[in-house]
Amino acid sequence: MQAILELCVEMDQLAEKTYNSLAKNCTDSPLKELFRQMSAEEGSHVGWWQDLLHAYEQGLMPNIVNSESGLADRMRSLSAELRAMIEGEEVPTDPEAALALAARIEFYMIDPVFGELIDLTEPGRAEQRRSAYSTHLERLISAIEQYYEPGSLAAFLAGILARTWHDNLTLAVYATRDPLTGIHNRRALDTHLHQWSAWSSRYGRPLTVLLIDIDFFKGINDDFGHRFGDTALRAVAHAIRSATRSSDMVVRYGGDEFAVIAPETDSDEYCLLVDRILETVRRLELNSDDGHTVPVSVSVGGVVAADIAGSNPRSIDKLLATADQGLYAAKNAGRNRASDPIVLGRER
């Protein structure tokens, strides 16, 4: 994993250096400013990967790739191609050649591997970073479209660059999102919970993990059909997402079961969070095809990791098993409620 992140740093450093050279040598003033912006943005991208590399070296980030050697080999190949392309040519001065070189750089940088790594390696910031890179790429595409005729080959290739980036984003989303509800899937949970557990124990910050189950969901499917059951799942997922913070992760954990990872959430904040979730779900108005209003409720259980700084990280299995105990307590108490938080460690 370290080699992979080092390669991410190396590739963006190459791009930053090249854009800086283009900004110095290009004869077109608007393009000089564009390339200055692109260079500065590549510098911030370098910072992303360096932050993640530092986190990995500090033990705050797990290995997230099944075949690290295969991915590292693929990235070394990409890096070698990029370096050969950049270092094998004189820095162009005329606008068309400069834009062509910039487009070739970004073609390498939109490889799907980068989108997936961004999505998996830092909780809570993936969407911001994808958005920032989209802005970076769209700025270049806009410049190409301004300098070339709409029907030209260059403009057509700029459109392909944009389409490829958006397609790659879609592929990354498929890898970490549940297709029915649009929220994160179990794969994303396993990765991010590992990271948050390491972060929580290292710095002594509270971490809450919830498990949420739709009450009597089998009866909903039996009485109103599986299509309505899917509607209920989507509605509950949206309700939970709307009741949580942007920094919290909402996951479809199983068939009718959801999970929430809520960093910086102690036992008092746990109570506020689960109350919001319960009430938001209760307010849902779902109507079946025959006009019946179908009430929906959930049961919630959870754990709060509240260890002192420097503790060993809690395992994913331990956190989820403890949250599951709370969920069963809520069900046994009558459902449509949350259990008290189970605290591991000691709270400040």
FINUKOL-897982 format. One record per residue (C-alpha): y, z negated, x negated; residue number from 1. Coordinates in Angstrom, 1 decimal, m for minus. Layout:
BEGIN
<Y = Y | Z = Z | X = X | num = NUM>;
...
***
This chain:
BEGIN
<Y = 0.0 | Z = 0.0 | X = 0.0 | num = 1>;
<Y = 2.3 | Z = m0.7 | X = m2.9 | num = 2>;
<Y = 1.8 | Z = 2.7 | X = m4.3 | num = 3>;
<Y = 2.6 | Z = 4.3 | X = m0.9 | num = 4>;
<Y = 5.9 | Z = 2.4 | X = m0.6 | num = 5>;
<Y = 6.8 | Z = 3.2 | X = m4.2 | num = 6>;
<Y = 6.3 | Z = 6.9 | X = m3.4 | num = 7>;
<Y = 8.6 | Z = 6.6 | X = m0.3 | num = 8>;
<Y = 11.3 | Z = 5.1 | X = m2.6 | num = 9>;
<Y = 10.8 | Z = 7.9 | X = m5.1 | num = 10>;
<Y = 11.0 | Z = 10.7 | X = m2.6 | num = 11>;
<Y = 14.2 | Z = 9.5 | X = m1.0 | num = 12>;
<Y = 15.7 | Z = 8.8 | X = m4.4 | num = 13>;
<Y = 15.1 | Z = 12.5 | X = m5.3 | num = 14>;
<Y = 16.8 | Z = 13.6 | X = m2.0 | num = 15>;
<Y = 19.7 | Z = 11.2 | X = m2.7 | num = 16>;
<Y = 20.2 | Z = 12.6 | X = m6.2 | num = 17>;
<Y = 20.0 | Z = 16.3 | X = m5.0 | num = 18>;
<Y = 22.5 | Z = 15.8 | X = m2.1 | num = 19>;
<Y = 24.9 | Z = 14.1 | X = m4.6 | num = 20>;
<Y = 24.6 | Z = 17.2 | X = m6.9 | num = 21>;
<Y = 25.2 | Z = 19.5 | X = m3.9 | num = 22>;
<Y = 28.3 | Z = 17.6 | X = m2.9 | num = 23>;
<Y = 29.7 | Z = 18.0 | X = m6.4 | num = 24>;
<Y = 28.9 | Z = 21.7 | X = m6.9 | num = 25>;
<Y = 29.2 | Z = 23.3 | X = m3.5 | num = 26>;
<Y = 32.3 | Z = 25.4 | X = m3.1 | num = 27>;
<Y = 32.8 | Z = 24.8 | X = 0.7 | num = 28>;
<Y = 34.9 | Z = 21.7 | X = 1.4 | num = 29>;
<Y = 33.3 | Z = 20.8 | X = 4.8 | num = 30>;
<Y = 29.8 | Z = 21.2 | X = 3.3 | num = 31>;
<Y = 30.8 | Z = 19.0 | X = 0.3 | num = 32>;
<Y = 31.6 | Z = 16.2 | X = 2.8 | num = 33>;
<Y = 28.3 | Z = 16.9 | X = 4.7 | num = 34>;
<Y = 26.3 | Z = 16.5 | X = 1.5 | num = 35>;
<Y = 28.2 | Z = 13.4 | X = 0.5 | num = 36>;
<Y = 27.2 | Z = 11.9 | X = 3.9 | num = 37>;
<Y = 23.6 | Z = 13.1 | X = 3.4 | num = 38>;
<Y = 23.4 | Z = 11.5 | X = 0.0 | num = 39>;
<Y = 24.8 | Z = 8.2 | X = 1.2 | num = 40>;
<Y = 22.3 | Z = 8.2 | X = 4.1 | num = 41>;
<Y = 19.4 | Z = 8.9 | X = 1.7 | num = 42>;
<Y = 20.6 | Z = 5.9 | X = m0.3 | num = 43>;
<Y = 20.2 | Z = 3.7 | X = 2.8 | num = 44>;
<Y = 16.8 | Z = 5.2 | X = 3.3 | num = 45>;
<Y = 15.9 | Z = 4.2 | X = m0.2 | num = 46>;
<Y = 17.0 | Z = 0.7 | X = 0.7 | num = 47>;
<Y = 14.7 | Z = 0.7 | X = 3.7 | num = 48>;
<Y = 11.6 | Z = 1.4 | X = 1.5 | num = 49>;
<Y = 12.8 | Z = m1.0 | X = m1.2 | num = 50>;
<Y = 13.1 | Z = m3.8 | X = 1.4 | num = 51>;
<Y = 9.6 | Z = m3.1 | X = 2.6 | num = 52>;
<Y = 8.2 | Z = m2.9 | X = m0.9 | num = 53>;
<Y = 9.8 | Z = m6.3 | X = m1.7 | num = 54>;
<Y = 8.3 | Z = m7.7 | X = 1.5 | num = 55>;
<Y = 4.9 | Z = m6.4 | X = 0.5 | num = 56>;
<Y = 5.2 | Z = m7.9 | X = m3.0 | num = 57>;
<Y = 6.2 | Z = m11.3 | X = m1.4 | num = 58>;
<Y = 3.1 | Z = m11.2 | X = 0.8 | num = 59>;
<Y = 5.0 | Z = m10.6 | X = 4.0 | num = 60>;
<Y = 3.5 | Z = m7.3 | X = 4.9 | num = 61>;
<Y = m0.2 | Z = m6.4 | X = 5.3 | num = 62>;
<Y = m2.1 | Z = m3.3 | X = 4.3 | num = 63>;
<Y = m1.8 | Z = m1.1 | X = 7.4 | num = 64>;
<Y = m3.6 | Z = 2.0 | X = 6.3 | num = 65>;
<Y = m7.3 | Z = 2.5 | X = 6.7 | num = 66>;
<Y = m7.6 | Z = 5.0 | X = 3.8 | num = 67>;
<Y = m4.9 | Z = 4.0 | X = 1.3 | num = 68>;
<Y = m6.1 | Z = 6.2 | X = m1.5 | num = 69>;
<Y = m6.2 | Z = 9.3 | X = 0.7 | num = 70>;
<Y = m2.7 | Z = 8.7 | X = 2.0 | num = 71>;
<Y = m1.4 | Z = 7.9 | X = m1.5 | num = 72>;
<Y = m2.9 | Z = 11.2 | X = m2.8 | num = 73>;
<Y = m1.3 | Z = 13.1 | X = 0.0 | num = 74>;
<Y = 2.1 | Z = 11.6 | X = m0.7 | num = 75>;
<Y = 1.8 | Z = 12.2 | X = m4.4 | num = 76>;
<Y = 1.2 | Z = 15.9 | X = m3.6 | num = 77>;
<Y = 4.3 | Z = 15.9 | X = m1.3 | num = 78>;
<Y = 6.4 | Z = 14.2 | X = m4.0 | num = 79>;
<Y = 5.3 | Z = 16.6 | X = m6.7 | num = 80>;
<Y = 6.2 | Z = 19.6 | X = m4.5 | num = 81>;
<Y = 9.6 | Z = 18.1 | X = m3.7 | num = 82>;
<Y = 10.3 | Z = 17.3 | X = m7.3 | num = 83>;
<Y = 9.2 | Z = 20.8 | X = m8.5 | num = 84>;
<Y = 11.4 | Z = 22.4 | X = m5.8 | num = 85>;
<Y = 14.5 | Z = 20.3 | X = m6.7 | num = 86>;
<Y = 14.2 | Z = 20.2 | X = m10.5 | num = 87>;
<Y = 13.0 | Z = 23.8 | X = m10.9 | num = 88>;
<Y = 16.2 | Z = 25.3 | X = m9.6 | num = 89>;
<Y = 19.9 | Z = 25.2 | X = m10.6 | num = 90>;
<Y = 22.0 | Z = 23.4 | X = m8.1 | num = 91>;
<Y = 23.4 | Z = 26.1 | X = m5.8 | num = 92>;
<Y = 27.2 | Z = 26.4 | X = m5.3 | num = 93>;
<Y = 27.4 | Z = 28.9 | X = m2.4 | num = 94>;
<Y = 27.1 | Z = 27.5 | X = 1.1 | num = 95>;
<Y = 24.1 | Z = 29.5 | X = 2.2 | num = 96>;
<Y = 22.0 | Z = 28.6 | X = m0.8 | num = 97>;
<Y = 23.0 | Z = 24.9 | X = m0.6 | num = 98>;
<Y = 22.1 | Z = 24.7 | X = 3.1 | num = 99>;
<Y = 18.8 | Z = 26.4 | X = 2.4 | num = 100>;
<Y = 17.9 | Z = 23.8 | X = m0.3 | num = 101>;
<Y = 18.9 | Z = 21.0 | X = 2.1 | num = 102>;
<Y = 16.7 | Z = 22.4 | X = 4.8 | num = 103>;
<Y = 13.8 | Z = 22.6 | X = 2.4 | num = 104>;
<Y = 14.3 | Z = 18.9 | X = 1.4 | num = 105>;
<Y = 14.3 | Z = 17.7 | X = 4.9 | num = 106>;
<Y = 11.2 | Z = 19.8 | X = 5.7 | num = 107>;
<Y = 9.3 | Z = 17.6 | X = 3.3 | num = 108>;
<Y = 10.9 | Z = 14.4 | X = 4.4 | num = 109>;
<Y = 9.9 | Z = 14.9 | X = 8.1 | num = 110>;
<Y = 6.2 | Z = 14.7 | X = 7.3 | num = 111>;
<Y = 4.5 | Z = 12.5 | X = 10.0 | num = 112>;
<Y = 3.5 | Z = 9.9 | X = 7.5 | num = 113>;
<Y = 7.1 | Z = 8.6 | X = 7.2 | num = 114>;
<Y = 7.5 | Z = 8.2 | X = 11.0 | num = 115>;
<Y = 4.3 | Z = 6.3 | X = 11.2 | num = 116>;
<Y = 5.1 | Z = 4.0 | X = 8.3 | num = 117>;
<Y = 8.6 | Z = 3.2 | X = 9.7 | num = 118>;
<Y = 7.0 | Z = 2.4 | X = 13.1 | num = 119>;
<Y = 4.4 | Z = 0.1 | X = 11.6 | num = 120>;
<Y = 6.0 | Z = m1.6 | X = 8.6 | num = 121>;
<Y = 8.9 | Z = m3.5 | X = 10.0 | num = 122>;
<Y = 8.9 | Z = m5.3 | X = 13.4 | num = 123>;
<Y = 12.0 | Z = m4.9 | X = 15.6 | num = 124>;
<Y = 13.8 | Z = m2.2 | X = 13.5 | num = 125>;
<Y = 11.6 | Z = 0.9 | X = 13.9 | num = 126>;
<Y = 13.6 | Z = 2.4 | X = 16.7 | num = 127>;
<Y = 16.9 | Z = 1.9 | X = 14.9 | num = 128>;
<Y = 15.6 | Z = 3.6 | X = 11.8 | num = 129>;
<Y = 14.1 | Z = 6.5 | X = 13.7 | num = 130>;
<Y = 17.4 | Z = 7.0 | X = 15.4 | num = 131>;
<Y = 19.3 | Z = 6.8 | X = 12.2 | num = 132>;
<Y = 17.1 | Z = 9.5 | X = 10.6 | num = 133>;
<Y = 17.4 | Z = 11.7 | X = 13.7 | num = 134>;
<Y = 21.2 | Z = 11.5 | X = 13.3 | num = 135>;
<Y = 20.8 | Z = 12.4 | X = 9.6 | num = 136>;
<Y = 18.7 | Z = 15.4 | X = 10.4 | num = 137>;
<Y = 20.7 | Z = 16.6 | X = 13.4 | num = 138>;
<Y = 23.9 | Z = 16.6 | X = 11.2 | num = 139>;
<Y = 22.2 | Z = 19.1 | X = 8.8 | num = 140>;
<Y = 20.9 | Z = 21.3 | X = 11.7 | num = 141>;
<Y = 24.3 | Z = 21.4 | X = 13.3 | num = 142>;
<Y = 25.9 | Z = 22.6 | X = 10.0 | num = 143>;
<Y = 23.2 | Z = 25.3 | X = 9.6 | num = 144>;
<Y = 23.9 | Z = 26.5 | X = 13.2 | num = 145>;
<Y = 27.7 | Z = 26.7 | X = 12.4 | num = 146>;
<Y = 27.2 | Z = 28.7 | X = 9.3 | num = 147>;
<Y = 24.7 | Z = 31.3 | X = 10.7 | num = 148>;
<Y = 24.7 | Z = 33.6 | X = 13.7 | num = 149>;
<Y = 22.8 | Z = 32.2 | X = 16.7 | num = 150>;
<Y = 20.1 | Z = 34.9 | X = 16.4 | num = 151>;
<Y = 19.7 | Z = 34.7 | X = 12.7 | num = 152>;
<Y = 16.5 | Z = 33.7 | X = 10.9 | num = 153>;
<Y = 18.3 | Z = 30.7 | X = 9.4 | num = 154>;
<Y = 19.3 | Z = 29.4 | X = 12.8 | num = 155>;
<Y = 15.8 | Z = 30.0 | X = 14.1 | num = 156>;
<Y = 14.3 | Z = 28.0 | X = 11.2 | num = 157>;
<Y = 16.8 | Z = 25.2 | X = 11.8 | num = 158>;
<Y = 15.5 | Z = 25.0 | X = 15.4 | num = 159>;
<Y = 11.9 | Z = 24.8 | X = 14.0 | num = 160>;
<Y = 13.0 | Z = 21.9 | X = 11.7 | num = 161>;
<Y = 14.4 | Z = 20.0 | X = 14.7 | num = 162>;
<Y = 11.3 | Z = 20.8 | X = 16.8 | num = 163>;
<Y = 8.9 | Z = 19.7 | X = 14.0 | num = 164>;
<Y = 10.8 | Z = 16.4 | X = 13.7 | num = 165>;
<Y = 10.6 | Z = 15.6 | X = 17.4 | num = 166>;
<Y = 6.9 | Z = 16.6 | X = 17.5 | num = 167>;
<Y = 6.2 | Z = 14.3 | X = 14.6 | num = 168>;
<Y = 8.0 | Z = 11.5 | X = 16.4 | num = 169>;
<Y = 5.8 | Z = 12.1 | X = 19.4 | num = 170>;
<Y = 2.7 | Z = 11.9 | X = 17.2 | num = 171>;
<Y = 3.8 | Z = 8.6 | X = 15.7 | num = 172>;
<Y = 4.5 | Z = 7.2 | X = 19.2 | num = 173>;
<Y = 1.0 | Z = 8.2 | X = 20.3 | num = 174>;
<Y = m0.5 | Z = 6.2 | X = 17.4 | num = 175>;
<Y = 1.2 | Z = 3.0 | X = 18.4 | num = 176>;
<Y = 2.0 | Z = 3.2 | X = 22.1 | num = 177>;
<Y = 0.0 | Z = 2.9 | X = 25.3 | num = 178>;
<Y = 0.2 | Z = 6.3 | X = 27.1 | num = 179>;
<Y = 0.1 | Z = 4.8 | X = 30.6 | num = 180>;
<Y = 2.8 | Z = 2.1 | X = 30.3 | num = 181>;
<Y = 4.8 | Z = 3.3 | X = 27.3 | num = 182>;
<Y = 4.7 | Z = m0.1 | X = 25.6 | num = 183>;
<Y = 3.0 | Z = m0.8 | X = 22.3 | num = 184>;
<Y = m0.8 | Z = m0.8 | X = 22.0 | num = 185>;
<Y = m3.3 | Z = m3.0 | X = 20.4 | num = 186>;
<Y = m3.0 | Z = m1.3 | X = 17.0 | num = 187>;
<Y = 0.7 | Z = m2.1 | X = 16.9 | num = 188>;
<Y = 0.0 | Z = m5.7 | X = 17.9 | num = 189>;
<Y = m2.5 | Z = m6.2 | X = 15.1 | num = 190>;
<Y = m0.1 | Z = m4.9 | X = 12.5 | num = 191>;
<Y = 3.1 | Z = m6.6 | X = 13.7 | num = 192>;
<Y = 1.5 | Z = m10.0 | X = 14.5 | num = 193>;
<Y = 0.1 | Z = m10.2 | X = 11.0 | num = 194>;
<Y = 3.6 | Z = m9.5 | X = 9.6 | num = 195>;
<Y = 5.3 | Z = m12.0 | X = 11.9 | num = 196>;
<Y = 2.7 | Z = m14.7 | X = 11.2 | num = 197>;
<Y = 3.3 | Z = m14.3 | X = 7.4 | num = 198>;
<Y = 7.1 | Z = m14.3 | X = 7.9 | num = 199>;
<Y = 6.9 | Z = m17.4 | X = 10.2 | num = 200>;
<Y = 4.8 | Z = m19.5 | X = 7.8 | num = 201>;
<Y = 6.7 | Z = m18.5 | X = 4.7 | num = 202>;
<Y = 10.1 | Z = m19.4 | X = 6.1 | num = 203>;
<Y = 9.1 | Z = m22.1 | X = 8.5 | num = 204>;
<Y = 10.5 | Z = m20.3 | X = 11.5 | num = 205>;
<Y = 8.9 | Z = m20.6 | X = 15.0 | num = 206>;
<Y = 6.8 | Z = m17.8 | X = 16.4 | num = 207>;
<Y = 5.6 | Z = m17.5 | X = 20.0 | num = 208>;
<Y = 2.6 | Z = m15.3 | X = 21.2 | num = 209>;
<Y = 2.0 | Z = m14.9 | X = 24.9 | num = 210>;
<Y = m1.0 | Z = m13.5 | X = 26.8 | num = 211>;
<Y = m0.2 | Z = m12.3 | X = 30.3 | num = 212>;
<Y = m2.8 | Z = m11.3 | X = 33.0 | num = 213>;
<Y = m2.1 | Z = m9.7 | X = 36.4 | num = 214>;
<Y = m3.5 | Z = m12.0 | X = 39.1 | num = 215>;
<Y = m6.4 | Z = m10.5 | X = 41.1 | num = 216>;
<Y = m5.9 | Z = m7.1 | X = 39.7 | num = 217>;
<Y = m9.4 | Z = m6.0 | X = 40.6 | num = 218>;
<Y = m8.6 | Z = m6.6 | X = 44.3 | num = 219>;
<Y = m5.5 | Z = m4.4 | X = 44.0 | num = 220>;
<Y = m7.6 | Z = m1.6 | X = 42.6 | num = 221>;
<Y = m10.3 | Z = m2.1 | X = 45.3 | num = 222>;
<Y = m7.9 | Z = m2.3 | X = 48.2 | num = 223>;
<Y = m5.4 | Z = 0.3 | X = 47.3 | num = 224>;
<Y = m7.1 | Z = 2.6 | X = 44.7 | num = 225>;
<Y = m6.8 | Z = 3.1 | X = 41.0 | num = 226>;
<Y = m3.8 | Z = 5.3 | X = 41.2 | num = 227>;
<Y = m1.8 | Z = 2.5 | X = 42.8 | num = 228>;
<Y = m3.3 | Z = 0.1 | X = 40.2 | num = 229>;
<Y = m1.8 | Z = 2.3 | X = 37.5 | num = 230>;
<Y = 1.5 | Z = 2.1 | X = 39.3 | num = 231>;
<Y = 1.2 | Z = m1.7 | X = 39.3 | num = 232>;
<Y = 0.4 | Z = m1.7 | X = 35.6 | num = 233>;
<Y = 3.5 | Z = 0.4 | X = 34.8 | num = 234>;
<Y = 5.7 | Z = m1.8 | X = 37.0 | num = 235>;
<Y = 4.5 | Z = m5.0 | X = 35.4 | num = 236>;
<Y = 4.9 | Z = m3.6 | X = 31.9 | num = 237>;
<Y = 8.5 | Z = m2.6 | X = 32.7 | num = 238>;
<Y = 9.2 | Z = m6.0 | X = 34.2 | num = 239>;
<Y = 7.9 | Z = m7.9 | X = 31.2 | num = 240>;
<Y = 9.9 | Z = m5.6 | X = 28.9 | num = 241>;
<Y = 13.1 | Z = m6.2 | X = 30.9 | num = 242>;
<Y = 12.5 | Z = m10.0 | X = 30.7 | num = 243>;
<Y = 12.2 | Z = m10.1 | X = 27.0 | num = 244>;
<Y = 14.6 | Z = m9.5 | X = 24.1 | num = 245>;
<Y = 14.9 | Z = m6.3 | X = 22.2 | num = 246>;
<Y = 13.4 | Z = m8.1 | X = 19.1 | num = 247>;
<Y = 10.3 | Z = m9.1 | X = 21.1 | num = 248>;
<Y = 7.3 | Z = m6.8 | X = 21.1 | num = 249>;
<Y = 5.5 | Z = m6.2 | X = 24.4 | num = 250>;
<Y = 1.9 | Z = m4.9 | X = 24.2 | num = 251>;
<Y = m0.7 | Z = m3.7 | X = 26.5 | num = 252>;
<Y = m3.5 | Z = m5.9 | X = 25.2 | num = 253>;
<Y = m6.3 | Z = m4.8 | X = 27.5 | num = 254>;
<Y = m6.9 | Z = m3.3 | X = 31.0 | num = 255>;
<Y = m4.6 | Z = m5.6 | X = 33.0 | num = 256>;
<Y = m3.6 | Z = m7.9 | X = 30.2 | num = 257>;
<Y = m0.4 | Z = m7.9 | X = 28.2 | num = 258>;
<Y = 0.8 | Z = m9.7 | X = 25.1 | num = 259>;
<Y = 4.3 | Z = m10.6 | X = 23.8 | num = 260>;
<Y = 5.2 | Z = m11.4 | X = 20.2 | num = 261>;
<Y = 8.5 | Z = m13.4 | X = 20.3 | num = 262>;
<Y = 9.8 | Z = m14.4 | X = 16.9 | num = 263>;
<Y = 12.3 | Z = m17.2 | X = 16.6 | num = 264>;
<Y = 11.0 | Z = m18.7 | X = 19.8 | num = 265>;
<Y = 10.2 | Z = m22.4 | X = 19.9 | num = 266>;
<Y = 8.6 | Z = m24.4 | X = 22.7 | num = 267>;
<Y = 11.9 | Z = m24.9 | X = 24.6 | num = 268>;
<Y = 12.6 | Z = m21.2 | X = 24.4 | num = 269>;
<Y = 9.0 | Z = m20.5 | X = 25.3 | num = 270>;
<Y = 9.6 | Z = m22.1 | X = 28.7 | num = 271>;
<Y = 12.7 | Z = m20.1 | X = 29.3 | num = 272>;
<Y = 10.9 | Z = m16.9 | X = 28.3 | num = 273>;
<Y = 7.8 | Z = m17.4 | X = 30.5 | num = 274>;
<Y = 10.0 | Z = m18.4 | X = 33.5 | num = 275>;
<Y = 12.0 | Z = m15.1 | X = 33.2 | num = 276>;
<Y = 8.7 | Z = m13.1 | X = 33.0 | num = 277>;
<Y = 7.2 | Z = m14.9 | X = 36.0 | num = 278>;
<Y = 10.3 | Z = m14.4 | X = 38.1 | num = 279>;
<Y = 10.9 | Z = m10.8 | X = 37.1 | num = 280>;
<Y = 7.3 | Z = m9.9 | X = 38.1 | num = 281>;
<Y = 7.5 | Z = m11.8 | X = 41.4 | num = 282>;
<Y = 10.6 | Z = m9.8 | X = 42.4 | num = 283>;
<Y = 8.7 | Z = m6.5 | X = 42.1 | num = 284>;
<Y = 8.5 | Z = m4.5 | X = 45.3 | num = 285>;
<Y = 5.4 | Z = m2.3 | X = 45.3 | num = 286>;
<Y = 4.5 | Z = m0.3 | X = 48.4 | num = 287>;
<Y = 1.1 | Z = 1.3 | X = 48.9 | num = 288>;
<Y = 0.7 | Z = 4.8 | X = 50.4 | num = 289>;
<Y = 0.0 | Z = 3.3 | X = 53.8 | num = 290>;
<Y = 3.3 | Z = 1.4 | X = 53.8 | num = 291>;
<Y = 1.9 | Z = m2.1 | X = 52.8 | num = 292>;
<Y = 4.0 | Z = m4.2 | X = 50.5 | num = 293>;
<Y = 1.7 | Z = m5.5 | X = 47.8 | num = 294>;
<Y = 2.7 | Z = m8.7 | X = 46.1 | num = 295>;
<Y = 2.2 | Z = m8.9 | X = 42.4 | num = 296>;
<Y = 2.1 | Z = m12.0 | X = 40.2 | num = 297>;
<Y = 0.9 | Z = m12.9 | X = 36.7 | num = 298>;
<Y = m0.5 | Z = m15.8 | X = 34.8 | num = 299>;
<Y = 0.8 | Z = m16.6 | X = 31.3 | num = 300>;
<Y = m0.4 | Z = m18.6 | X = 28.4 | num = 301>;
<Y = 0.9 | Z = m18.9 | X = 25.0 | num = 302>;
<Y = 1.0 | Z = m20.5 | X = 21.6 | num = 303>;
<Y = 3.9 | Z = m21.5 | X = 19.4 | num = 304>;
<Y = 3.4 | Z = m21.5 | X = 15.6 | num = 305>;
<Y = 5.7 | Z = m24.0 | X = 14.2 | num = 306>;
<Y = 4.6 | Z = m24.6 | X = 10.6 | num = 307>;
<Y = 6.7 | Z = m25.8 | X = 7.8 | num = 308>;
<Y = 8.0 | Z = m23.4 | X = 5.2 | num = 309>;
<Y = 5.4 | Z = m22.3 | X = 2.6 | num = 310>;
<Y = 2.4 | Z = m22.9 | X = 4.9 | num = 311>;
<Y = m0.6 | Z = m20.5 | X = 4.9 | num = 312>;
<Y = m0.2 | Z = m17.8 | X = 7.6 | num = 313>;
<Y = m2.0 | Z = m18.4 | X = 10.9 | num = 314>;
<Y = m4.7 | Z = m15.7 | X = 11.4 | num = 315>;
<Y = m4.3 | Z = m13.2 | X = 14.2 | num = 316>;
<Y = m7.5 | Z = m14.3 | X = 15.7 | num = 317>;
<Y = m6.4 | Z = m18.0 | X = 15.8 | num = 318>;
<Y = m3.1 | Z = m17.1 | X = 17.4 | num = 319>;
<Y = m4.6 | Z = m14.9 | X = 20.1 | num = 320>;
<Y = m7.5 | Z = m17.3 | X = 20.8 | num = 321>;
<Y = m5.1 | Z = m20.2 | X = 21.3 | num = 322>;
<Y = m2.9 | Z = m18.1 | X = 23.6 | num = 323>;
<Y = m6.0 | Z = m17.2 | X = 25.5 | num = 324>;
<Y = m6.7 | Z = m20.9 | X = 26.0 | num = 325>;
<Y = m3.3 | Z = m21.3 | X = 27.6 | num = 326>;
<Y = m3.9 | Z = m18.2 | X = 29.8 | num = 327>;
<Y = m7.1 | Z = m19.7 | X = 31.2 | num = 328>;
<Y = m5.4 | Z = m23.0 | X = 31.8 | num = 329>;
<Y = m2.8 | Z = m21.2 | X = 33.9 | num = 330>;
<Y = m5.5 | Z = m19.4 | X = 35.9 | num = 331>;
<Y = m7.5 | Z = m22.5 | X = 36.5 | num = 332>;
<Y = m4.3 | Z = m24.3 | X = 37.7 | num = 333>;
<Y = m3.9 | Z = m21.7 | X = 40.5 | num = 334>;
<Y = m2.4 | Z = m18.6 | X = 38.9 | num = 335>;
<Y = 1.1 | Z = m17.2 | X = 39.4 | num = 336>;
<Y = 2.3 | Z = m19.7 | X = 36.7 | num = 337>;
<Y = 2.5 | Z = m20.3 | X = 33.0 | num = 338>;
<Y = 0.7 | Z = m23.0 | X = 31.0 | num = 339>;
<Y = 2.6 | Z = m25.3 | X = 28.7 | num = 340>;
<Y = 2.9 | Z = m24.0 | X = 25.2 | num = 341>;
<Y = 0.2 | Z = m24.9 | X = 22.7 | num = 342>;
<Y = 2.0 | Z = m25.8 | X = 19.5 | num = 343>;
<Y = 0.3 | Z = m25.3 | X = 16.2 | num = 344>;
<Y = 2.0 | Z = m27.2 | X = 13.4 | num = 345>;
<Y = 5.1 | Z = m29.3 | X = 14.0 | num = 346>;
<Y = 8.4 | Z = m28.3 | X = 15.4 | num = 347>;
<Y = 11.6 | Z = m29.1 | X = 13.8 | num = 348>;
***
